[in-house]
Amino acid sequence: MLDFRSDTVTLPTDAMRAAMANAAVGDDVYGDDPTVNELEQWSAERHGFEACLFTSSGTQANLMALMSHCQRGDEYLCGQLAHNYKYEAGGAAVLGSIQPQPVENEADGSLSFDKLAAAVKPDDYHFARTRLLSLENTIGGKVLTMEYMQQARRFCDEQGLALHLDGARVYNAAVALGVDVAEIAKPFDSITVCLSKGLCAPVGSLLLGSHELISKARRIRKMLGGGMRQVGILAAAGKLALTDQVERLADDHANAIYLGEQLNNLPGFTVQPDWINTNILYADLDASINIEHLKQHLKEAGILVSLARRTRFVTHKDVDRLAIDTLISTLSRYLSR
């Protein structure tokens, strides 16, 4: 199957499979897994933080960050489109008793600092205490600029807030901006990094922050059922994700631009090329296209797409130019009927 639904569908490389098979392991809950310990130490140094925690997923890593920064009854600011607000099952509110205060995202994915300032609650016992601003980079495939992230740091300092980055695809942002990932991380008190999207590891995310924050997060991870045992088998693949797969992301970005150009040549498909910053693009489908019928047609041809009136396409290691050409020719034949 050619799968354009997400970069979460990437398969581990042969090198990852070999590293997993031969990984030195121990009980990570006791702190005895050498492969996990090495990944956490290396990752903390690589991203410019004091400490790191290996987690089962980006959702878990984000929740642990929110619960470490905020107490019950506190509030965090985020975007309406933020993954940790919209797509993580309300975990902050349900499990952390933390109130999200979403602000409308601007067209480029950023948040207006004027709107954020208006959302910060006064120091009054009628209100939840605003403690944190959470940003996401990339967001919907769009890249927040270095200048914007530095402005966010100044805003948080002025408002007395901590600053967290949901960096599920932060390496895509780094490649698109042409900067080292540690430069993106500098303004933030904590970041998460997903290893199992475009970086191709089978499972896992990282939470990075201060020794104090990671100590809190480790306790919360246990509370959430996230303490894992001989998990070096997964950490071995995670290390290779960060060392072997980053440069290749530029190919995904180039393929997304190519895919957008080809989709724009099809009747009934409209793509805004200016918003293709990384490996994610959106196509608007004309009302004349029967979504369910086309979805079935593609599936029968061995192609998976999450079709809707606004359809997200994601490029990754396992869909190359040939796969894109196959998708386009299949769509073209269908539309020409």
ABEGO torsion letter per residue (X at the ends): XBBAABAAABBBBAAAAAAAAABBBBBAAAGABAAAAAAAAAAAAAAGBABBBBBABAAAAAAAAAAAABBBGBBBBBBAABAAAAAAGGAAAAAAGBBBBBBBBBAAGBBBAAAAAAABBBBBAABBBBABBBBBOBBGGBBBBAAAAAAAAAAAAAAGBBBBBBAAAAAAAAAAAGBBAAAAAAABABBBBBAABAAGBABEBBBBBBAAAAAAAAAAAAAAGABBBBAAAAAAAAAAAAAAAAAAAAAAAAAAAAAAAAAAABBGBBBBAAABABABBBBBBBAABBAAAAAAAAAAAGBBBBBBABBBBBBBAABBAAAAAAAAAAAAAAAAX
